[in-house]
Amino acid sequence: FYHHRRYAKKLTEVGFEMTLRGETVTAQHAYNNLNAAINTVYEDVVNGNEGKINENDHPAEYELFHNKHRVVDGPSYAIVVHGKGPAVGGQGESISDDRNATSSNIVIRNNKINNIKGWTN
């Protein structure tokens, strides 16, 4: 997502226009709408509606992002070892020389990971 976001942001900066569903829109308009939809879905899934998109309150977002199988779309990873901070956004974008920004002395013992499901459409 991070690389797509950078590309989309660049399109907004150059004033790019495109046709979506037969209507000419600016990249800025599409970018703003996509970000708003992502934020709405995040609020529904993480902070509200039992981990689901609220279909009644947000039908457009539901249509765009609903995952009927409720499984990860595409490859999934069971364990992520990451440097300092959350492992989201631009994973692996840059290597840090700062030893305080790295994971170290990691020990994983006796772990069982069961029933992981993925779906690629």
C-alpha positions in Angstrom: 0.0 0.0 0.0 2.8 2.4 0.8 4.2 2.5 -2.7 0.8 2.9 -4.2 0.1 5.8 -1.8 3.3 7.5 -2.9 2.4 7.0 -6.6 -1.1 8.3 -6.0 0.2 11.3 -4.1 2.5 12.2 -7.0 -0.5 12.1 -9.4 -2.3 14.6 -7.2 0.8 16.9 -7.3 0.8 17.0 -11.1 -2.9 17.6 -11.4 -3.6 14.3 -13.1 -7.2 13.7 -14.2 -8.9 10.4 -15.1 -12.2 8.9 -16.0 -13.9 6.8 -13.3 -17.3 5.3 -14.0 -17.7 7.7 -17.0 -16.9 10.8 -15.0 -13.8 12.9 -15.2 -12.2 13.3 -11.7 -8.9 14.7 -10.5 -6.4 12.4 -8.9 -6.8 14.6 -5.8 -10.5 13.8 -5.6 -9.9 10.1 -6.0 -7.1 10.1 -3.5 -9.1 12.0 -0.9 -12.1 9.7 -1.3 -9.9 6.6 -1.0 -8.2 7.9 2.1 -11.6 8.8 3.7 -12.9 5.3 2.8 -9.9 3.6 4.4 -10.3 5.7 7.5 -14.0 4.8 7.7 -13.3 1.1 7.3 -10.6 1.3 9.9 -13.0 2.9 12.4 -15.7 0.3 11.7 -13.4 -2.7 11.9 -11.0 -1.7 14.7 -13.1 0.6 16.8 -16.6 -0.5 16.2 -18.8 -3.0 14.5 -17.4 -6.3 15.9 -14.6 -6.4 13.3 -16.8 -5.8 10.3 -17.6 -2.9 8.0 -21.0 -1.4 8.8 -22.9 -2.2 5.5 -25.9 -0.1 6.4 -24.0 3.0 7.4 -21.2 2.7 4.8 -22.5 0.9 1.7 -19.8 2.3 -0.7 -17.0 1.3 1.6 -18.6 -2.1 2.2 -18.8 -2.7 -1.6 -15.2 -1.7 -2.1 -13.5 -3.5 0.9 -15.9 -6.2 2.1 -14.2 -9.6 2.4 -16.9 -12.2 2.3 -14.6 -15.0 3.3 -13.2 -13.0 6.3 -9.7 -14.2 5.6 -6.5 -12.5 4.6 -6.5 -11.5 0.9 -3.3 -13.0 -0.5 -0.3 -14.2 1.3 -0.2 -13.9 5.1 2.6 -14.1 7.7 2.2 -15.7 11.1 5.1 -13.9 12.8 6.7 -10.6 11.9 9.9 -9.5 13.5 10.4 -5.8 12.9 12.6 -3.0 14.1 11.5 -0.3 16.4 7.9 0.9 15.9 4.9 -0.8 14.3 5.3 -3.2 11.4 3.0 -1.4 9.0 3.4 0.9 6.0 6.8 0.8 4.4 8.2 -2.4 5.7 11.8 -3.0 4.6 12.1 0.4 2.9 15.4 1.3 4.5 18.0 -0.4 6.6 18.9 1.5 9.7 22.4 1.7 11.1 20.9 2.7 14.5 21.2 -0.3 16.8 18.4 1.1 18.9 16.0 0.8 15.9 16.6 -2.9 15.4 15.1 -6.0 16.9 17.6 -8.1 18.7 17.9 -11.1 21.0 14.6 -12.5 19.8 13.7 -16.0 21.1 10.7 -17.9 19.9 10.0 -21.2 21.6 7.3 -23.8 21.5 4.9 -21.9 19.3 2.1 -23.4 17.4 0.2 -21.5 14.7 -3.0 -23.2 13.6 -5.9 -22.6 11.3 -4.4 -19.7 9.3 -6.5 -19.2 6.2 -5.7 -17.1 3.2 -7.7 -16.2 0.1 -6.4 -15.1 -3.2 -9.0 -14.1 -5.8 
